Amino acid sequence: MRPMLVFSIIMLLKCYVAWFVVFEDGPSWSTVLKEIPFVLIVFSLIEWFSGKRKLLVYLIANLLLTGILFGVFMYFKYYGVIATYLAFDQVNQVTAVSNSVVSLMDPYYLFIFLDTIVLGYYLLRPKKAVDWKQRSSRKEKRSVVGVVMALSLALCLFNILPNRASMNEIVKAEQMGIFNYEAYSLFSDKELELTPASQITQAKIDELKNIQTPTAPKYFKAADGRNVIVIQMESFQNFLVNLKIDGQEITPTFNQLVKDNFYFSKFYQQVGQGNTSDAEFVVNTSFYIPPHGAATGVYAGKKLPSLPKLMKAHGYNTATFHTNVVEFWNRGELYKALGYDQYYDKKFFGEEDTVFFGASDEQLYKKTAAELDAKRESGSPFYAHVVSMTAHHPFTIPESKYQMSLPERYEDTFVGDYIRAQNYADYALGLFIQDLKDRGIWDKSVIVLYGDHLGLPMYSLDNDDKELMREIYGRDYGYTDMINIPMVIAAPGITHGEEFQELGGQVDILPTVANLMGFPLDDHLHFGQDLFNQTAYNLLPQRYYLPTGSFVSSKELFLSGSGFEDGKHYPLAGDGMKAPEATEQEYNRALELLQLSDSYVSQLPDREQNTEQNSRK
């Protein structure tokens, strides 16, 4: 049988596997028309230009195309998006989180490489190999190859051109075909059409978000002169708050914080490809993540207005604490751009009591508390951003860190591992809080705690995990639950036990903290809003984990389709579909907010690499 036909059939079967994994409706009869034309173009080029080693070239092309499909559904398994070359460009980060990658892999995924093994075995049999090589070396008629090439190219263009305007990246990939979508992403114009800087004003942003400036803002300057400690909690989702499993309280420390302080339950992540590092960027700038890539890679070269710089301008020492190496996700450059005085990374925290790729949360908090105490004794107030990490995907913490016993039905499950890891993280947090209290730091500080991003992607859950989440929620686990993270603001003498129902996101932390401290933001353009004083409405554009054009408004999550009309509506209450609340006007405003943020940050001056420095501890 001729190689062109053999390998086309093989690739079609693999495409069907990929569609089964990635697309909700799975493959259909149209899959062949969307995927095989691209494959035939590749194979036609082989027929035209390859020589005696044609079979080897076919094998290499087959392996490369298979690698693309494998990368697509592995990436989808965590992020829920179609990986493009921009995501594959970050493959250097994979080695640092190899445990996470392996945990995402279902055994049947490896069947996609089965043909490579079979063909390899076949070719190692000399007689068979010689026979097939001789037959495969015969070139197809150039006229036939030319017709196949022309028809395939026409079909590819037919699949790509009408679907370029589709907003939802998954819908676009399904309409175009995975290979066509990858090619389109590679060759389409990536230049962002910038809105002129003169047109990007705070008044314009406030208008798009329906923000009304209060005459007497609540809690303004209530925390004047206090230290500010921001604790970013790894993969911490809101359903953990007050959760009990068979009578066991999962996060008793955090639950007590919720009981005694200001708790924002309708709070949502706004991160992208950079995950934890994106959260650091959004929280400290009140800008949105870039349209492509991690903020640490795209924006770290800019002179960024930031919360550390704002605090420094008012006499604060600023520092950030993270137990991984600062080079991971280009954090070293981000920290320079944000203007921290010091950063503390793996060099400071050491290799003692390592979990995954850094010191445990116990070590993080223990050594951080000692450093904060030294800063307190210096007499200057401080701003500290503390990034926890032990409860990191895939959540398989060592047995020595177990602080609870799981019911049998949770053992050896992804959800069970997640809950046990978060129970440990909560235990370590409790030690930190007590340490801060013992050192006299807690009562003189404002402490902000929030989850950095989701921990349980819907796409990663098997049937047992879905059943456990149904037990926890009393209904199916959905999009609104997945991106819902908690935020707590604790300031002894100021805060008290109160749940705020106002919608908020990570972009809102900077203006909320600035209000508490009494710091005006006249010279800091921001896309967030003060959650104490903007209670009527909020609009949170989303991208990456959710398709571009998606947003959270005060009553629902809107998930974009090709545009607005075929989008889906999910009520935040999670109690079933009522009349849709999101409007096309909100959809357009959400897109405009993203455009303004992208344009503004892109037009900020570049940093002078040798002038903006911070010290490594």
C-alpha positions in Angstrom: 0.0 0.0 0.0 1.3 3.4 -0.9 2.7 5.6 2.0 0.5 8.6 1.2 -2.6 6.6 1.7 -1.3 4.6 4.7 -0.1 7.7 6.6 -3.3 9.6 5.7 -5.5 6.9 7.2 -3.2 6.8 10.3 -3.4 10.6 10.8 -7.2 10.6 10.3 -7.6 8.1 13.2 -5.3 10.3 15.4 -7.3 13.4 14.5 -10.5 11.5 15.6 -8.8 10.8 18.9 -7.9 14.4 19.4 -11.4 15.6 18.6 -12.8 13.1 21.0 -10.6 14.6 23.8 -10.9 18.3 23.0 -14.3 19.1 21.5 -17.5 18.7 23.4 -19.4 17.0 20.6 -16.4 14.9 19.5 -15.5 14.0 15.9 -18.1 13.9 13.1 -18.1 13.2 9.3 -16.8 16.8 8.8 -13.6 16.0 10.7 -12.1 14.3 7.6 -12.7 17.4 5.5 -11.2 19.7 8.1 -8.1 17.8 9.1 -7.0 15.6 6.1 -6.5 18.4 3.6 -3.7 19.9 5.7 -2.2 16.4 6.1 -2.4 15.8 2.3 -0.6 19.1 1.7 2.3 17.9 3.9 2.4 14.5 2.2 2.2 16.0 -1.3 5.3 18.1 -0.6 7.0 14.9 0.5 6.0 13.2 -2.8 7.3 16.2 -4.8 10.6 16.8 -3.1 11.8 13.7 -1.2 14.2 11.2 -2.8 15.3 7.7 -1.8 14.6 8.4 1.9 11.0 9.2 1.3 9.7 6.6 3.8 11.9 8.1 6.5 10.6 11.6 5.7 7.0 10.2 6.0 7.8 8.8 9.4 9.3 12.1 10.6 6.3 14.0 9.3 3.9 11.6 10.9 5.8 11.9 14.3 5.7 15.7 14.1 2.0 15.9 13.3 1.3 13.4 16.1 3.4 15.5 18.5 1.2 18.5 17.7 -2.0 16.6 18.4 -0.6 15.1 21.6 0.5 18.6 22.8 -2.9 20.0 22.0 -4.9 17.5 24.1 -2.4 17.4 26.9 -2.6 21.2 27.2 -6.3 21.2 26.9 -6.5 18.7 29.8 -5.3 21.4 32.1 -6.1 24.8 30.6 -9.1 23.9 28.6 -7.7 25.8 25.6 -6.1 24.9 22.3 -2.4 25.2 22.5 -0.7 27.1 19.7 3.0 27.7 18.9 2.9 30.4 21.6 2.2 27.9 24.3 4.6 25.3 22.9 7.2 28.0 23.0 7.0 27.8 26.8 8.0 24.1 26.8 11.1 25.0 28.8 8.8 25.5 31.8 7.5 21.9 31.5 10.5 20.3 33.1 9.9 22.2 36.3 6.4 20.9 36.6 6.9 17.4 35.1 4.8 15.8 37.9 1.9 17.9 36.8 2.3 17.0 33.2 2.4 13.3 33.9 -0.6 13.4 36.2 -2.7 14.8 33.3 -2.0 11.9 31.0 -4.6 9.2 30.6 -2.9 5.9 29.5 -5.0 5.7 26.3 -3.3 9.0 25.1 -0.2 7.0 24.4 -2.0 4.9 21.8 -1.6 7.9 19.5 2.1 6.8 19.2 1.3 3.1 18.7 1.8 3.3 14.9 5.3 4.5 15.4 6.1 1.4 17.4 4.4 -0.9 14.9 6.1 0.7 11.9 9.4 0.7 13.7 9.1 -3.0 14.4 8.1 -3.7 10.8 11.0 -1.7 9.4 13.5 -3.6 11.6 12.6 -6.8 9.8 15.0 -6.6 6.9 13.0 -8.4 4.3 9.8 -6.6 4.9 11.6 -3.3 5.3 13.4 -3.7 1.9 10.2 -4.6 0.2 8.2 -1.7 1.6 11.1 0.8 0.9 11.3 -0.3 -2.7 7.6 0.1 -3.2 7.4 3.4 -1.3 10.3 4.9 -3.3 8.1 5.0 -6.4 7.0 8.5 -6.9 3.3 9.3 -7.4 2.5 11.0 -10.7 3.2 14.6 -10.4 -0.1 15.5 -12.1 -2.0 13.5 -9.5 0.0 15.0 -6.6 -0.6 18.5 -8.1 -4.4 18.0 -8.2 -4.4 16.6 -4.6 -2.3 19.5 -3.5 -4.6 22.1 -5.2 -7.8 20.6 -3.8 -6.3 20.3 -0.3 -5.2 23.9 -0.3 -8.6 25.0 -1.5 -10.3 23.0 1.3 -7.9 24.4 3.9 -8.6 28.0 2.8 -12.3 27.2 2.7 -12.1 26.0 6.4 -9.9 28.9 7.5 -11.0 32.1 5.8 -14.7 32.2 6.8 -13.9 31.4 10.5 -11.2 33.9 11.2 -13.5 36.3 13.1 -14.7 33.7 15.5 -14.0 34.9 19.0 -13.9 31.6 20.9 -10.6 29.9 20.3 -12.0 26.4 20.8 -14.9 27.1 18.4 -12.5 28.5 15.9 -10.3 25.4 16.1 -13.4 23.2 15.6 -14.5 25.2 12.6 -11.1 25.3 11.0 -9.7 22.0 12.1 -6.9 21.6 14.6 -4.0 21.6 12.0 -5.5 24.5 10.1 -6.0 26.5 13.3 -2.3 25.9 14.3 -1.2 27.1 10.9 -3.5 30.1 11.0 -2.2 31.0 14.5 1.4 30.8 13.2 1.0 32.9 10.1 -1.8 35.3 11.0 -0.9 38.9 11.8 0.1 39.2 15.4 0.5 42.9 15.5 -1.8 44.4 18.1 -3.8 47.4 16.7 -3.1 49.9 19.5 -5.6 52.4 20.8 -3.7 55.7 21.0 -2.4 56.4 24.5 -4.1 59.8 24.5 -7.5 58.0 24.2 -6.9 55.7 27.2 -8.0 57.6 30.3 -9.3 56.6 33.7 -12.6 58.4 32.9 -13.0 56.1 29.8 -12.3 53.0 31.9 -14.7 54.1 34.6 -17.4 54.8 32.0 -17.0 51.3 30.6 -17.2 49.8 34.1 -20.0 52.0 35.3 -17.9 53.3 38.1 -19.2 56.2 40.1 -16.7 58.2 42.3 -18.0 58.3 45.9 -17.9 61.7 47.7 -17.0 60.1 51.0 -15.4 56.7 50.3 -15.8 54.1 53.0 -12.7 52.8 54.8 -10.6 55.5 53.1 -7.3 55.7 55.0 -8.6 53.3 57.7 -5.3 51.4 57.6 -3.0 54.5 57.4 0.6 53.6 58.3 0.0 49.9 58.7 2.1 47.2 57.1 0.6 45.4 54.1 1.0 41.7 53.7 -0.5 40.0 50.7 -0.7 36.2 50.7 -1.2 34.5 47.4 -2.5 31.0 48.1 -1.6 28.4 45.5 -4.6 26.8 43.6 -7.0 27.9 46.4 -10.7 27.7 45.3 -13.7 29.2 47.1 -15.5 25.9 47.6 -13.0 25.0 50.3 -14.3 27.7 52.6 -16.3 26.1 55.4 -16.1 22.7 53.7 -16.5 19.7 55.8 -16.1 16.1 54.6 -17.5 13.5 56.9 -17.3 16.0 59.7 -13.7 17.0 59.1 -13.1 20.7 58.5 -10.7 21.1 55.6 -9.5 24.7 56.1 -10.1 25.6 59.7 -7.5 28.5 59.7 -9.0 30.1 56.6 -12.5 29.5 57.9 -11.6 31.5 61.1 -10.3 34.3 59.0 -13.6 34.4 57.1 -15.5 34.4 60.3 -13.6 37.3 61.9 -12.9 39.5 58.8 -14.1 40.8 55.5 -14.8 37.9 53.1 -15.4 38.3 49.4 -17.1 35.1 48.2 -17.9 36.3 44.6 -14.3 36.8 43.7 -12.8 35.5 40.5 -9.4 34.7 38.9 -8.1 36.7 35.9 -4.9 34.8 35.0 -3.7 33.2 31.8 -0.8 31.1 30.5 1.5 32.4 33.3 -0.9 31.1 36.1 0.8 32.1 39.4 3.1 34.7 37.9 0.1 36.2 36.0 -1.7 36.6 39.3 1.3 38.4 40.7 1.2 40.8 37.7 -2.6 41.5 37.8 -2.7 42.0 41.6 0.3 44.4 41.6 -0.7 46.4 38.5 -4.5 46.3 38.1 -3.9 45.6 34.4 -5.2 42.6 32.5 -3.0 39.8 31.2 -1.7 40.1 27.6 -3.6 38.4 24.7 -0.8 35.9 24.1 1.8 34.5 26.4 2.5 35.1 30.1 2.7 38.7 31.5 6.2 38.0 32.8 7.4 37.4 29.3 5.4 40.0 27.4 5.3 43.0 29.8 8.3 42.5 32.1 10.4 44.8 29.9 8.1 47.8 30.6 8.1 50.5 33.2 5.1 49.3 35.0 3.1 51.4 37.4 2.6 49.1 40.4 1.5 48.6 44.0 5.1 48.2 45.2 6.0 51.5 43.6 2.9 53.1 45.1 3.9 51.8 48.5 7.5 52.8 48.1 6.4 56.4 47.2 4.8 56.5 50.7 7.9 55.4 52.6 7.4 51.6 52.5 10.0 48.9 52.0 8.7 46.4 49.5 9.6 42.7 49.1 8.2 39.5 47.6 8.8 35.9 48.8 8.6 32.8 46.7 10.4 29.5 47.2 11.1 28.6 43.6 14.0 30.0 41.6 13.4 33.6 40.5 14.2 32.6 36.8 11.0 30.4 36.7 8.5 32.3 34.5 11.0 35.2 34.2 10.0 36.5 37.6 13.4 38.2 38.1 12.6 40.6 35.3 9.0 41.0 36.5 10.1 42.0 40.0 12.4 44.6 38.5 9.5 46.0 36.5 7.2 46.1 39.5 9.9 47.9 41.5 10.4 45.6 44.6 13.2 46.6 46.9 14.1 42.9 47.6 13.0 39.5 46.4 13.5 36.2 48.2 13.6 33.0 46.2 15.1 29.5 46.4 18.6 30.9 47.2 17.2 32.3 50.4 14.8 29.5 51.4 17.2 26.7 50.6 16.6 23.0 49.9 15.5 22.1 53.4 12.1 20.4 53.5 11.5 20.6 49.7 8.1 19.7 48.2 7.8 19.7 44.4 10.3 22.4 43.3 10.8 24.5 46.4 10.8 24.7 50.2 7.5 23.8 51.9 5.0 26.4 53.0 6.1 25.8 56.5 9.6 26.9 55.6 8.3 29.8 53.5 6.2 31.2 56.3 8.8 30.5 59.0 11.6 32.4 57.3 9.3 35.1 55.9 8.0 35.9 59.4 11.6 36.3 60.6 12.4 38.7 57.8 9.3 40.7 58.3 10.2 41.0 62.0 13.6 42.4 61.0 11.8 44.9 58.7 9.5 45.9 61.6 12.5 46.5 63.9 14.0 48.8 61.2 11.2 51.3 61.9 9.9 51.5 58.3 6.5 50.1 57.3 6.6 47.3 54.7 4.7 45.8 51.9 5.2 42.1 51.5 3.8 39.8 48.8 4.1 36.2 49.9 3.5 33.5 47.3 2.7 30.0 48.7 3.4 26.9 46.6 3.1 23.5 48.4 -0.5 23.0 47.3 0.6 22.9 43.7 -0.8 20.6 40.9 -0.7 17.6 41.0 -1.2 18.0 44.8 0.6 14.7 45.7 2.3 16.0 48.8 4.5 13.6 50.9 2.9 11.6 53.6 4.9 13.4 56.2 2.8 16.5 55.4 -0.6 14.9 55.8 -2.7 16.7 58.4 -5.9 14.7 57.9 -7.2 11.3 57.0 -9.3 11.2 53.8 -12.5 9.0 53.6 -11.8 5.9 51.5 -13.9 7.2 48.5 -11.4 10.2 48.3 -8.3 8.1 48.4 -6.2 7.9 45.2 -8.3 10.5 43.5 -7.3 13.9 42.0 -10.0 15.7 44.1 -8.8 13.9 47.3 -5.2 14.8 46.7 -6.2 18.4 46.1 -8.2 18.5 49.4 -5.4 17.0 51.4 -2.8 19.4 49.9 -5.0 22.4 50.7 -5.6 21.1 54.2 -1.8 21.1 54.7 -1.5 24.6 53.2 -4.1 25.8 55.6 -2.2 24.2 58.5 1.0 26.0 57.4 -0.9 29.3 57.1 -2.1 28.9 60.7 1.5 28.6 61.9 2.3 31.8 60.0 -0.5 33.7 61.4 0.4 32.7 64.9 4.0 33.6 64.3 3.0 37.1 63.1 0.8 37.5 66.2 3.6 36.4 68.5 6.0 38.9 66.9 3.5 41.8 67.2 3.2 42.1 63.4 -0.4 40.9 62.9 -2.2 43.7 64.8 -0.2 46.4 63.0 -0.9 45.1 59.5 -3.5 44.7 56.7 -3.4 41.2 55.5 -5.0 40.3 52.1 -5.4 36.6 51.2 -6.7 35.3 47.9 -6.3 32.2 45.6 -4.1 32.7 42.7 -6.0 30.4 40.2 -8.1 27.3 40.0 -6.8 24.0 41.2 -9.4 21.6 39.7 -9.8 22.2 36.0 -13.1 20.6 34.8 -11.2 19.1 31.9 -8.9 17.1 34.2 -11.6 15.4 36.2 -12.4 11.7 35.6 -15.8 10.3 36.4 -14.9 9.5 40.1 -13.7 13.1 40.5 -16.8 14.5 39.0 -18.9 12.4 41.4 -16.9 13.7 44.4 -17.4 17.3 43.2 -21.1 16.6 42.8 -21.2 15.4 46.4 -19.4 18.6 47.6 -21.6 21.1 45.6 -24.8 19.1 45.5 -24.8 19.7 41.7 -22.5 19.4 38.8 -19.2 21.3 39.0 -19.1 24.1 36.4 -17.3 27.0 34.9 -18.4 29.5 37.5 -17.2 27.2 40.3 -13.9 26.5 38.6 -12.7 30.2 38.4 -14.2 31.3 41.8 -11.5 32.0 44.3 -11.9 33.6 47.8 -10.5 36.8 49.1 -10.2 37.9 52.7 -9.0 41.2 54.1 -8.0 41.1 57.7 -7.1 44.3 59.6 -7.5 44.0 63.4 -9.5 46.8 64.8 -10.9 47.6 61.4 -12.4 44.5 59.9 -15.0 42.2 61.4 -17.0 39.2 60.4 -18.8 40.2 57.2 -19.4 38.5 53.8 -19.3 40.9 50.9 -21.6 39.9 48.0 -20.0 42.4 45.6 -18.4 40.9 42.5 -14.7 41.2 42.4 -11.5 40.0 40.7 -7.8 40.0 41.1 -7.6 43.3 39.2 -9.6 45.0 42.0 -7.0 44.3 44.8 -4.8 47.2 44.1 -7.5 50.0 44.2 -9.1 48.3 47.2 -5.8 48.3 49.2 -5.0 51.8 48.0 -8.3 53.0 49.5 -7.6 51.4 52.8 -4.2 53.0 52.9 -5.4 56.4 51.8 -3.2 56.4 48.7 -4.7 58.3 45.7 -4.5 56.7 42.3 -4.6 59.9 40.3 -1.3 59.0 38.5 -2.0 55.2 38.2 -4.3 54.1 35.5 -6.1 51.0 36.8 -8.8 48.6 35.5 -9.9 47.4 38.8 -12.2 49.1 41.3 -12.3 49.6 45.0 -14.6 46.9 46.3 -15.6 48.8 49.4 -17.1 51.7 47.4 -18.2 50.2 44.1 -20.9 47.8 45.2 -23.6 48.1 42.5 -21.8 46.6 39.5 -18.6 45.1 38.2 -17.4 43.7 34.9 -14.5 41.2 34.8 -13.2 40.4 31.3 -11.7 36.9 31.0 -9.3 35.3 28.6 -7.2 32.2 28.2 -8.8 29.8 30.7 -12.1 31.0 29.1 -12.5 32.0 25.5 -11.7 35.6 24.5 -14.9 37.7 24.8 -16.0 35.8 28.0 -16.7 37.9 31.1 -18.2 37.8 34.6 -20.8 40.4 35.4 -22.7 40.8 38.6 -25.1 37.9 38.0 -23.6 35.5 35.5 -20.7 34.2 33.6 -20.9 34.7 29.8 -18.9 32.3 27.7 -18.4 33.6 24.2 -19.1 31.6 21.0 -18.2 32.8 17.5 -19.4 36.1 18.9 -22.1 37.1 21.3 -25.2 35.5 19.7 -24.1 31.9 20.1 -22.5 32.4 23.5 -23.5 30.6 26.6 -24.9 32.0 29.9 -24.1 30.5 33.3 -25.6 32.1 36.4 -23.1 32.7 39.3 -25.5 31.1 41.7 -25.0 27.8 39.9 -28.7 27.0 40.4 -29.7 26.4 36.8 -30.4 28.6 33.8 -32.8 31.5 34.2 -33.3 34.3 31.8 -29.9 35.4 30.4 -28.5 38.5 32.2 -25.4 39.3 30.1 -25.9 41.7 27.3 -24.2 42.3 24.0 -23.3 45.8 25.3 -21.4 44.2 28.2 -19.7 41.9 25.8 -18.5 44.8 23.7 -17.4 46.7 26.8 -15.4 43.7 28.1 -13.6 43.4 24.8 -12.9 47.2 24.8 -11.5 47.0 28.3 -9.1 44.3 27.2 -8.1 46.3 24.2 -7.4 49.4 26.3 -5.3 47.5 28.8 -3.3 45.8 26.0 -2.7 49.1 24.3 -1.8 51.0 27.4 0.8 48.5 28.7 2.2 48.0 25.2 2.9 51.7 24.9 4.5 52.2 28.3 8.2 53.1 28.1 10.7 50.2 28.0 12.8 49.8 31.1 16.5 50.6 31.0 17.8 47.1 31.9 20.8 48.3 33.9 19.1 51.0 36.0 16.1 49.3 37.7 17.5 46.8 40.1 16.3 45.0 43.2 18.3 43.0 45.7 18.2 39.2 45.9 18.2 37.8 49.3 
